[in-house]
Amino acid sequence: MKNKQPWVQPLSQLPFSLKPIVAMQQKHYGSVLNPTRWWGRMPRLFWLVALFVGYLERKKARLDPTLRALLMTRVSQQCDCAFCIDANSLRLAQRSGAMDKVLALADWHTSTLFSPAERAALGYADAVTATPPRVSDEQKTSLHCHFSDGQITEMTALVAFQNLSARFNAALEIPSQGLCSTDGDSHAR
């Protein structure tokens, strides 16, 4: 069978230095994640990106894990990244304990599922993701009602990271992995 995407790096050609990342993905998801085949061409850069997201997702992060997943999923939607929407929707469903917020996120402005703090953060994520970013004074004031300067800084880094990831994956047309379906069948192994 001929490969439809000849630029995709076969798993057998991934550098040995990525073995820990590949093993973690196989253990957690049951397979190697699609972006690894592209990032694998630049292993040092891939490790830096992995360390960056690892820091943002650390246990003692300044932002609640569910809020982080909410923001990452929203940015993924804004960037129209099929893989990121899939992976981050799974994370959001797991962290929030249900698919409700995943399904309502595209219409967060009108949904009653989101708290005032989540609304402020989502508005900020949308504004930062715009090209060019368009953060209003009103949005900054709203953020400061719910978050400290340290939390806002970490939130900005998280949104910026997810923009990097989603835009990279969307530009290369990295497909969804089938990790999270909107019929409620979300899974991680």
FIKOLZA-1660 file (N, C-alpha, C; in steps of 0.1 Angstrom, whole numbers, plus 5000, padded with zeros to 4 digits):
% residues 189
   i   px   py   pz ch aa at
   1 5008 4988 5000  A  M  N
   1 5000 5000 5000  A  M CA
   1 5009 5012 5000  A  M  C
   2 5006 5021 4991  A  K  N
   2 5014 5033 4990  A  K CA
   2 5010 5044 5000  A  K  C
   3 5020 5050 5006  A  N  N
   3 5018 5060 5017  A  N CA
   3 5012 5073 5010  A  N  C
   4 5001 5077 5015  A  K  N
   4 4994 5089 5010  A  K CA
   4 5002 5102 5013  A  K  C
   5 5009 5101 5024  A  Q  N
   5 5017 5112 5029  A  Q CA
   5 5032 5108 5029  A  Q  C
   6 5039 5109 5018  A  P  N
   6 5053 5104 5017  A  P CA
   6 5063 5111 5027  A  P  C
   7 5059 5123 5032  A  W  N
   7 5068 5130 5041  A  W CA
   7 5067 5125 5055  A  W  C
   8 5057 5116 5058  A  V  N
   8 5056 5111 5071  A  V CA
   8 5067 5101 5074  A  V  C
   9 5074 5104 5085  A  Q  N
   9 5085 5095 5089  A  Q CA
   9 5081 5082 5095  A  Q  C
  10 5085 5071 5089  A  P  N
  10 5081 5058 5095  A  P CA
  10 5086 5057 5109  A  P  C
  11 5078 5050 5117  A  L  N
  11 5082 5048 5131  A  L CA
  11 5096 5041 5132  A  L  C
  12 5099 5033 5123  A  S  N
  12 5112 5026 5124  A  S CA
  12 5124 5035 5122  A  S  C
  13 5121 5047 5116  A  Q  N
  13 5132 5057 5114  A  Q CA
  13 5133 5068 5125  A  Q  C
  14 5124 5067 5135  A  L  N
  14 5125 5077 5146  A  L CA
  14 5138 5075 5153  A  L  C
  15 5145 5086 5156  A  P  N
  15 5158 5086 5163  A  P CA
  15 5156 5078 5177  A  P  C
  16 5167 5071 5180  A  F  N
  16 5167 5064 5193  A  F CA
  16 5165 5073 5205  A  F  C
  17 5170 5086 5204  A  S  N
  17 5168 5095 5215  A  S CA
  17 5154 5098 5218  A  S  C
  18 5145 5095 5210  A  L  N
  18 5130 5097 5212  A  L CA
  18 5124 5085 5219  A  L  C
  19 5131 5074 5221  A  K  N
  19 5126 5062 5226  A  K CA
  19 5118 5064 5239  A  K  C
  20 5122 5072 5249  A  P  N
  20 5114 5075 5261  A  P CA
  20 5100 5081 5258  A  P  C
  21 5100 5090 5249  A  I  N
  21 5087 5097 5245  A  I CA
  21 5078 5087 5238  A  I  C
  22 5084 5079 5229  A  V  N
  22 5076 5069 5222  A  V CA
  22 5070 5058 5231  A  V  C
  23 5078 5054 5241  A  A  N
  23 5074 5044 5251  A  A CA
  23 5063 5050 5259  A  A  C
  24 5064 5062 5264  A  M  N
  24 5054 5068 5272  A  M CA
  24 5041 5069 5264  A  M  C
  25 5041 5073 5251  A  Q  N
  25 5029 5075 5243  A  Q CA
  25 5023 5061 5241  A  Q  C
  26 5031 5051 5238  A  Q  N
  26 5025 5037 5236  A  Q CA
  26 5018 5032 5249  A  Q  C
  27 5024 5035 5261  A  K  N
  27 5019 5031 5273  A  K CA
  27 5006 5038 5276  A  K  C
  28 5006 5051 5274  A  H  N
  28 4994 5059 5278  A  H CA
  28 4983 5059 5267  A  H  C
  29 4986 5059 5255  A  Y  N
  29 4976 5059 5244  A  Y CA
  29 4975 5047 5236  A  Y  C
  30 4984 5037 5238  A  G  N
  30 4983 5025 5230  A  G CA
  30 4990 5026 5217  A  G  C
  31 4995 5037 5213  A  S  N
  31 5002 5039 5200  A  S CA
  31 5010 5052 5201  A  S  C
  32 5019 5053 5191  A  V  N
  32 5027 5066 5190  A  V CA
  32 5018 5076 5184  A  V  C
  33 5018 5088 5190  A  L  N
  33 5010 5099 5185  A  L CA
  33 5014 5104 5172  A  L  C
  34 5005 5108 5163  A  N  N
  34 5007 5112 5150  A  N CA
  34 5018 5123 5148  A  N  C
  35 5018 5134 5157  A  P  N
  35 5028 5144 5155  A  P CA
  35 5043 5139 5157  A  P  C
  36 5044 5129 5164  A  T  N
  36 5058 5124 5167  A  T CA
  36 5065 5121 5154  A  T  C
  37 5058 5116 5144  A  R  N
  37 5065 5113 5131  A  R CA
  37 5070 5126 5124  A  R  C
  38 5065 5137 5127  A  W  N
  38 5070 5150 5121  A  W CA
  38 5080 5156 5131  A  W  C
  39 5077 5157 5143  A  W  N
  39 5086 5163 5153  A  W CA
  39 5099 5154 5154  A  W  C
  40 5098 5141 5151  A  G  N
  40 5109 5132 5152  A  G CA
  40 5120 5135 5142  A  G  C
  41 5118 5144 5132  A  R  N
  41 5128 5148 5123  A  R CA
  41 5138 5158 5130  A  R  C
  42 5133 5164 5141  A  M  N
  42 5141 5173 5148  A  M CA
  42 5141 5170 5163  A  M  C
  43 5148 5159 5167  A  P  N
  43 5147 5154 5180  A  P CA
  43 5150 5164 5192  A  P  C
  44 5160 5172 5190  A  R  N
  44 5164 5182 5200  A  R CA
  44 5152 5192 5202  A  R  C
  45 5147 5196 5191  A  L  N
  45 5136 5206 5192  A  L CA
  45 5123 5199 5198  A  L  C
  46 5121 5186 5195  A  F  N
  46 5110 5179 5200  A  F CA
  46 5111 5177 5215  A  F  C
  47 5124 5174 5220  A  W  N
  47 5126 5173 5234  A  W CA
  47 5123 5187 5241  A  W  C
  48 5128 5198 5235  A  L  N
  48 5125 5211 5241  A  L CA
  48 5110 5214 5242  A  L  C
  49 5103 5211 5232  A  V  N
  49 5088 5212 5232  A  V CA
  49 5082 5204 5242  A  V  C
  50 5086 5191 5243  A  A  N
  50 5081 5182 5253  A  A CA
  50 5084 5187 5268  A  A  C
  51 5096 5192 5270  A  L  N
  51 5100 5197 5283  A  L CA
  51 5091 5210 5286  A  L  C
  52 5089 5218 5276  A  F  N
  52 5080 5230 5278  A  F CA
  52 5066 5226 5282  A  F  C
  53 5060 5217 5275  A  V  N
  53 5046 5213 5278  A  V CA
  53 5046 5206 5292  A  V  C
  54 5057 5198 5294  A  G  N
  54 5058 5191 5307  A  G CA
  54 5058 5201 5319  A  G  C
  55 5065 5212 5317  A  Y  N
  55 5066 5222 5328  A  Y CA
  55 5052 5228 5329  A  Y  C
  56 5045 5232 5319  A  L  N
  56 5032 5238 5320  A  L CA
  56 5022 5228 5326  A  L  C
  57 5024 5215 5324  A  E  N
  57 5014 5205 5329  A  E CA
  57 5019 5199 5342  A  E  C
  58 5029 5205 5349  A  R  N
  58 5034 5199 5361  A  R CA
  58 5024 5199 5372  A  R  C
  59 5026 5191 5382  A  K  N
  59 5016 5189 5393  A  K CA
  59 5014 5202 5401  A  K  C
  60 5024 5210 5402  A  K  N
  60 5023 5223 5410  A  K CA
  60 5022 5235 5401  A  K  C
  61 5015 5233 5389  A  A  N
  61 5013 5244 5380  A  A CA
  61 5003 5254 5387  A  A  C
  62 5004 5266 5383  A  R  N
  62 4996 5277 5389  A  R CA
  62 4981 5276 5385  A  R  C
  63 4979 5269 5374  A  L  N
  63 4965 5268 5369  A  L CA
  63 4960 5254 5371  A  L  C
  64 4947 5253 5374  A  D  N
  64 4940 5241 5377  A  D CA
  64 4941 5232 5364  A  D  C
  65 4943 5219 5366  A  P  N
  65 4944 5210 5354  A  P CA
  65 4932 5211 5345  A  P  C
  66 4920 5212 5350  A  T  N
  66 4908 5213 5341  A  T CA
  66 4909 5226 5333  A  T  C
  67 4912 5237 5339  A  L  N
  67 4913 5249 5332  A  L CA
  67 4924 5248 5321  A  L  C
  68 4935 5242 5324  A  R  N
  68 4946 5241 5314  A  R CA
  68 4940 5233 5302  A  R  C
  69 4933 5222 5304  A  A  N
  69 4928 5214 5294  A  A CA
  69 4917 5222 5286  A  A  C
  70 4909 5229 5293  A  L  N
  70 4899 5237 5286  A  L CA
  70 4905 5247 5277  A  L  C
  71 4916 5254 5281  A  L  N
  71 4923 5264 5273  A  L CA
  71 4930 5258 5261  A  L  C
  72 4936 5246 5263  A  M  N
  72 4943 5239 5252  A  M CA
  72 4933 5235 5242  A  M  C
  73 4922 5230 5246  A  T  N
  73 4911 5225 5237  A  T CA
  73 4906 5237 5229  A  T  C
  74 4903 5248 5236  A  R  N
  74 4898 5260 5229  A  R CA
  74 4908 5265 5218  A  R  C
  75 4920 5266 5222  A  V  N
  75 4930 5271 5212  A  V CA
  75 4931 5261 5200  A  V  C
  76 4930 5248 5203  A  S  N
  76 4930 5238 5192  A  S CA
  76 4918 5240 5183  A  S  C
  77 4907 5243 5188  A  Q  N
  77 4895 5246 5180  A  Q CA
  77 4898 5259 5172  A  Q  C
  78 4903 5269 5178  A  Q  N
  78 4905 5282 5171  A  Q CA
  78 4915 5280 5159  A  Q  C
  79 4925 5271 5161  A  C  N
  79 4935 5269 5151  A  C CA
  79 4931 5258 5141  A  C  C
  80 4919 5252 5143  A  D  N
  80 4914 5241 5135  A  D CA
  80 4924 5230 5133  A  D  C
  81 4930 5225 5144  A  C  N
  81 4939 5214 5144  A  C CA
  81 4932 5201 5148  A  C  C
  82 4930 5192 5138  A  A  N
  82 4923 5180 5141  A  A CA
  82 4929 5171 5152  A  A  C
  83 4942 5170 5151  A  F  N
  83 4949 5162 5161  A  F CA
  83 4948 5168 5175  A  F  C
  84 4950 5181 5176  A  C  N
  84 4950 5188 5189  A  C CA
  84 4936 5188 5195  A  C  C
  85 4926 5190 5187  A  I  N
  85 4912 5190 5192  A  I CA
  85 4910 5176 5198  A  I  C
  86 4914 5166 5191  A  D  N
  86 4912 5152 5195  A  D CA
  86 4919 5149 5209  A  D  C
  87 4932 5152 5209  A  A  N
  87 4940 5149 5221  A  A CA
  87 4936 5158 5233  A  A  C
  88 4934 5170 5230  A  N  N
  88 4930 5179 5242  A  N CA
  88 4916 5177 5246  A  N  C
  89 4907 5173 5237  A  S  N
  89 4893 5170 5242  A  S CA
  89 4893 5158 5251  A  S  C
  90 4901 5148 5248  A  L  N
  90 4903 5137 5256  A  L CA
  90 4908 5141 5270  A  L  C
  91 4918 5150 5270  A  R  N
  91 4923 5154 5283  A  R CA
  91 4912 5162 5291  A  R  C
  92 4905 5171 5284  A  L  N
  92 4894 5178 5291  A  L CA
  92 4883 5169 5296  A  L  C
  93 4879 5159 5288  A  A  N
  93 4869 5150 5293  A  A CA
  93 4874 5142 5305  A  A  C
  94 4886 5138 5305  A  Q  N
  94 4892 5131 5317  A  Q CA
  94 4892 5140 5329  A  Q  C
  95 4897 5152 5327  A  R  N
  95 4899 5161 5339  A  R CA
  95 4886 5166 5344  A  R  C
  96 4876 5168 5336  A  S  N
  96 4863 5174 5340  A  S CA
  96 4853 5163 5344  A  S  C
  97 4857 5150 5340  A  G  N
  97 4849 5139 5344  A  G CA
  97 4837 5136 5335  A  G  C
  98 4835 5144 5324  A  A  N
  98 4824 5142 5315  A  A CA
  98 4827 5149 5302  A  A  C
  99 4819 5147 5292  A  M  N
  99 4820 5153 5279  A  M CA
  99 4813 5166 5277  A  M  C
 100 4805 5170 5288  A  D  N
 100 4797 5182 5287  A  D CA
 100 4805 5194 5282  A  D  C
 101 4816 5197 5289  A  K  N
 101 4823 5209 5285  A  K CA
 101 4830 5208 5272  A  K  C
 102 4834 5196 5268  A  V  N
 102 4840 5194 5255  A  V CA
 102 4830 5197 5244  A  V  C
 103 4818 5192 5246  A  L  N
 103 4807 5195 5236  A  L CA
 103 4802 5209 5236  A  L  C
 104 4803 5216 5247  A  A  N
 104 4798 5230 5247  A  A CA
 104 4809 5240 5244  A  A  C
 105 4822 5236 5243  A  L  N
 105 4833 5246 5242  A  L CA
 105 4832 5255 5230  A  L  C
 106 4828 5250 5219  A  A  N
 106 4828 5258 5207  A  A CA
 106 4818 5270 5208  A  A  C
 107 4808 5268 5217  A  D  N
 107 4798 5279 5219  A  D CA
 107 4799 5283 5234  A  D  C
 108 4811 5285 5239  A  W  N
 108 4813 5288 5253  A  W CA
 108 4806 5302 5257  A  W  C
 109 4805 5311 5247  A  H  N
 109 4799 5324 5250  A  H CA
 109 4785 5323 5255  A  H  C
 110 4778 5313 5250  A  T  N
 110 4763 5312 5253  A  T CA
 110 4761 5300 5263  A  T  C
 111 4770 5292 5265  A  S  N
 111 4768 5280 5274  A  S CA
 111 4768 5284 5289  A  S  C
 112 4760 5277 5297  A  T  N
 112 4759 5280 5311  A  T CA
 112 4769 5271 5319  A  T  C
 113 4776 5263 5312  A  L  N
 113 4785 5253 5319  A  L CA
 113 4798 5259 5324  A  L  C
 114 4802 5271 5320  A  F  N
 114 4815 5277 5323  A  F CA
 114 4813 5287 5334  A  F  C
 115 4823 5287 5344  A  S  N
 115 4823 5296 5355  A  S CA
 115 4828 5310 5350  A  S  C
 116 4825 5320 5358  A  P  N
 116 4831 5334 5354  A  P CA
 116 4846 5333 5352  A  P  C
 117 4853 5326 5360  A  A  N
 117 4868 5325 5358  A  A CA
 117 4871 5318 5345  A  A  C
 118 4864 5307 5342  A  E  N
 118 4867 5300 5329  A  E CA
 118 4863 5309 5317  A  E  C
 119 4852 5317 5318  A  R  N
 119 4848 5326 5308  A  R CA
 119 4859 5337 5305  A  R  C
 120 4864 5342 5316  A  A  N
 120 4875 5352 5315  A  A CA
 120 4887 5346 5308  A  A  C
 121 4891 5334 5312  A  A  N
 121 4902 5327 5306  A  A CA
 121 4900 5323 5292  A  A  C
 122 4888 5319 5288  A  L  N
 122 4885 5315 5275  A  L CA
 122 4885 5327 5265  A  L  C
 123 4879 5339 5270  A  G  N
 123 4880 5351 5263  A  G CA
 123 4894 5355 5260  A  G  C
 124 4902 5354 5270  A  Y  N
 124 4916 5358 5269  A  Y CA
 124 4923 5348 5259  A  Y  C
 125 4921 5335 5260  A  A  N
 125 4927 5326 5250  A  A CA
 125 4923 5329 5236  A  A  C
 126 4910 5332 5234  A  D  N
 126 4906 5336 5220  A  D CA
 126 4913 5348 5215  A  D  C
 127 4914 5358 5224  A  A  N
 127 4921 5371 5221  A  A CA
 127 4936 5369 5218  A  A  C
 128 4942 5361 5225  A  V  N
 128 4957 5358 5223  A  V CA
 128 4959 5350 5211  A  V  C
 129 4950 5341 5207  A  T  N
 129 4951 5333 5196  A  T CA
 129 4948 5340 5183  A  T  C
 130 4941 5351 5184  A  A  N
 130 4938 5359 5172  A  A CA
 130 4951 5364 5165  A  A  C
 131 4951 5366 5152  A  T  N
 131 4963 5371 5145  A  T CA
 131 4960 5384 5139  A  T  C
 132 4966 5395 5144  A  P  N
 132 4974 5395 5156  A  P CA
 132 4966 5394 5169  A  P  C
 133 4973 5392 5180  A  P  N
 133 4965 5391 5193  A  P CA
 133 4958 5404 5195  A  P  C
 134 4946 5403 5201  A  R  N
 134 4937 5414 5204  A  R CA
 134 4931 5413 5218  A  R  C
 135 4940 5416 5227  A  V  N
 135 4935 5415 5241  A  V CA
 135 4931 5429 5246  A  V  C
 136 4919 5431 5250  A  S  N
 136 4913 5444 5254  A  S CA
 136 4916 5447 5268  A  S  C
 137 4915 5459 5272  A  D  N
 137 4917 5463 5286  A  D CA
 137 4906 5457 5294  A  D  C
 138 4894 5455 5289  A  E  N
 138 4883 5449 5296  A  E CA
 138 4886 5434 5299  A  E  C
 139 4893 5427 5290  A  Q  N
 139 4897 5413 5292  A  Q CA
 139 4908 5412 5303  A  Q  C
 140 4917 5422 5302  A  K  N
 140 4927 5422 5312  A  K CA
 140 4922 5424 5326  A  K  C
 141 4912 5433 5327  A  T  N
 141 4906 5436 5340  A  T CA
 141 4898 5423 5345  A  T  C
 142 4891 5417 5336  A  S  N
 142 4883 5405 5340  A  S CA
 142 4893 5394 5344  A  S  C
 143 4904 5392 5338  A  L  N
 143 4914 5382 5342  A  L CA
 143 4919 5385 5356  A  L  C
 144 4922 5397 5359  A  H  N
 144 4927 5401 5372  A  H CA
 144 4917 5399 5383  A  H  C
 145 4904 5398 5380  A  C  N
 145 4894 5395 5390  A  C CA
 145 4895 5381 5395  A  C  C
 146 4901 5372 5386  A  H  N
 146 4900 5358 5389  A  H CA
 146 4914 5352 5391  A  H  C
 147 4924 5358 5385  A  F  N
 147 4938 5352 5385  A  F CA
 147 4948 5362 5389  A  F  C
 148 4959 5356 5395  A  S  N
 148 4971 5364 5399  A  S CA
 148 4979 5367 5387  A  S  C
 149 4989 5376 5389  A  D  N
 149 4998 5379 5378  A  D CA
 149 5006 5367 5374  A  D  C
 150 5010 5359 5383  A  G  N
 150 5017 5347 5380  A  G CA
 150 5008 5337 5372  A  G  C
 151 4996 5336 5376  A  Q  N
 151 4987 5327 5369  A  Q CA
 151 4984 5332 5355  A  Q  C
 152 4983 5345 5353  A  I  N
 152 4981 5351 5340  A  I CA
 152 4993 5348 5331  A  I  C
 153 5005 5350 5337  A  T  N
 153 5017 5347 5329  A  T CA
 153 5018 5333 5325  A  T  C
 154 5015 5323 5334  A  E  N
 154 5015 5309 5330  A  E CA
 154 5004 5306 5320  A  E  C
 155 4992 5312 5321  A  M  N
 155 4981 5311 5312  A  M CA
 155 4986 5315 5298  A  M  C
 156 4992 5327 5297  A  T  N
 156 4997 5332 5285  A  T CA
 156 5007 5322 5278  A  T  C
 157 5016 5317 5286  A  A  N
 157 5026 5307 5281  A  A CA
 157 5019 5295 5276  A  A  C
 158 5009 5290 5283  A  L  N
 158 5001 5278 5279  A  L CA
 158 4994 5281 5266  A  L  C
 159 4987 5292 5265  A  V  N
 159 4980 5295 5252  A  V CA
 159 4990 5297 5241  A  V  C
 160 5001 5303 5243  A  A  N
 160 5012 5305 5233  A  A CA
 160 5017 5291 5229  A  A  C
 161 5020 5282 5239  A  F  N
 161 5025 5269 5235  A  F CA
 161 5015 5262 5227  A  F  C
 162 5002 5262 5231  A  Q  N
 162 4992 5255 5223  A  Q CA
 162 4990 5260 5209  A  Q  C
 163 4992 5273 5207  A  N  N
 163 4992 5279 5194  A  N CA
 163 5003 5273 5186  A  N  C
 164 5015 5272 5191  A  L  N
 164 5027 5266 5184  A  L CA
 164 5023 5252 5180  A  L  C
 165 5018 5244 5189  A  S  N
 165 5016 5230 5187  A  S CA
 165 5004 5229 5176  A  S  C
 166 4993 5236 5178  A  A  N
 166 4982 5235 5169  A  A CA
 166 4985 5240 5155  A  A  C
 167 4993 5251 5154  A  R  N
 167 4996 5256 5141  A  R CA
 167 5006 5247 5134  A  R  C
 168 5015 5242 5141  A  F  N
 168 5025 5232 5135  A  F CA
 168 5017 5220 5130  A  F  C
 169 5008 5214 5138  A  N  N
 169 5001 5202 5134  A  N CA
 169 4991 5205 5123  A  N  C
 170 4984 5216 5123  A  A  N
 170 4974 5220 5113  A  A CA
 170 4981 5223 5100  A  A  C
 171 4993 5230 5100  A  A  N
 171 5000 5233 5088  A  A CA
 171 5004 5220 5081  A  A  C
 172 5008 5210 5088  A  L  N
 172 5012 5197 5083  A  L CA
 172 5001 5187 5081  A  L  C
 173 4989 5192 5083  A  E  N
 173 4977 5183 5082  A  E CA
 173 4978 5170 5090  A  E  C
 174 4983 5171 5102  A  I  N
 174 4984 5159 5110  A  I CA
 174 4970 5155 5114  A  I  C
 175 4966 5143 5111  A  P  N
 175 4952 5139 5114  A  P CA
 175 4949 5136 5128  A  P  C
 176 4937 5136 5131  A  S  N
 176 4932 5131 5144  A  S CA
 176 4936 5117 5147  A  S  C
 177 4938 5114 5159  A  Q  N
 177 4942 5100 5163  A  Q CA
 177 4930 5091 5167  A  Q  C
 178 4918 5097 5168  A  G  N
 178 4907 5089 5173  A  G CA
 178 4907 5087 5188  A  G  C
 179 4912 5096 5195  A  L  N
 179 4913 5094 5210  A  L CA
 179 4900 5098 5217  A  L  C
 180 4893 5108 5211  A  C  N
 180 4881 5113 5218  A  C CA
 180 4870 5115 5208  A  C  C
 181 4860 5108 5209  A  S  N
 181 4849 5110 5200  A  S CA
 181 4838 5118 5207  A  S  C
 182 4830 5125 5199  A  T  N
 182 4820 5134 5205  A  T CA
 182 4807 5126 5209  A  T  C
 183 4807 5113 5207  A  D  N
 183 4796 5105 5211  A  D CA
 183 4798 5100 5226  A  D  C
 184 4808 5105 5232  A  G  N
 184 4811 5102 5246  A  G CA
 184 4821 5090 5248  A  G  C
 185 4825 5084 5238  A  D  N
 185 4835 5073 5239  A  D CA
 185 4849 5078 5239  A  D  C
 186 4853 5084 5250  A  S  N
 186 4867 5088 5251  A  S CA
 186 4875 5078 5258  A  S  C
 187 4888 5076 5254  A  H  N
 187 4896 5066 5260  A  H CA
 187 4911 5070 5260  A  H  C
 188 4917 5065 5270  A  A  N
 188 4932 5065 5270  A  A CA
 188 4935 5052 5277  A  A  C
 189 4945 5046 5271  A  R  N
 189 4949 5032 5276  A  R CA
 189 4958 5034 5288  A  R  C
% end
